[in-house]
Amino acid sequence: MSEATLPRVPVASLDVEARSTFVMQTYLHLFMAILAFVGVEIVLFTSGIAPVLAQAMLGVNWLLVLGAFMIVGWFATRTAHRAESLTAQYLALGAFVVAEAVIFVPLLYVANFYAPGAITSAALVTLLGFGGLTAVAFVTRKDFSFLGALLRWGFLIALVLIVAGVIFGFQLGTFFSVAMIALAGGSVLYDTSKILHHYPHDRYVGAALELFASVALMFWYILRLFMSRR
């Protein structure tokens, strides 16, 4: 029987060895996604593409960039969770990583020039935060699925505020960044809980994509927070 035709059972119902394999595969793919993200950024900045791209994106209505990114994110997530082909799942993860790398260019470009050291500090804090929240989920083994509805409402409100800020020209300050970091932290707990309790055994690529999205969101707003203090 092929992998695609195996019954999709939650990873929590598998034996210890199968669960451990799933978790290792998920975090290996997350690590690879982060390395790929860093690699794309290095290529963009060392090749001279990043300044041109940053100037172009900073001069465009941010709603267009946000809309394009949301479409790519939705399609990538849907493909990673539903496609039977492992190749299609990898393509979805790769497309999402590249999209994240591109949308990060203006922020990293500005931070590099106006807040030296902020990128490294934000990356370290993100790593510590992600590690701590992951440890909480693994040690307690608590099912954080109840956070799902709260996170959906929180992200919906955040999206409305972002759109309103773009349309009406007001700034979303420090408190908004702190709130988004909290939402990203909740997402890490929620995603990690799903990995431990609910994901089908063959969806480690989709699980890695979800975790990568949460880590990237956390890094984005931690970096913004560091930049606001310079």
FENKA-V581836 format. One line per field, one symbol per residue. ss: DSSP state (H for helix, E for strand, - for the rest). phi: phi as a letter, one per 20 degrees, with the letter a starting at -180 (. if undefined). A space follows every 10 residues. Layout:
ss: ???
phi: ???
This chain:
ss: --HHH----E HHH--HHHHH HHHHHHHHHH HHHHHHHHHH HHHHHH--HH HHHHHHHH-- -HHHHHHHHH HHHHHHHHHH HH---HHHHH HHHHHHHHHH HHHHHHHHHH HHHH---HHH HHHHHHHHHH HHHHHHHHHH ------HHHH HHHHHHHHHH HHHHHHHH-- ---HHHHHHH HHHHHHHHHH HHHHHHH--E ---HHHHHHH HHHHHHHHHH HHHHHHHH--
phi: .fgfeffedg ffeefgffff ffffffffff ffffffgfff ffffefenfg gfffffffed gfffffffff ffffffffff edffffffff ffffffffff ffffggffff ffedbgnfff ffffffffff fffffgffff lfeefffgff ffffffffff fffffffemd eeefffffff ffffffffff fffffeccff fddfffffff fffffffffg efffffffee
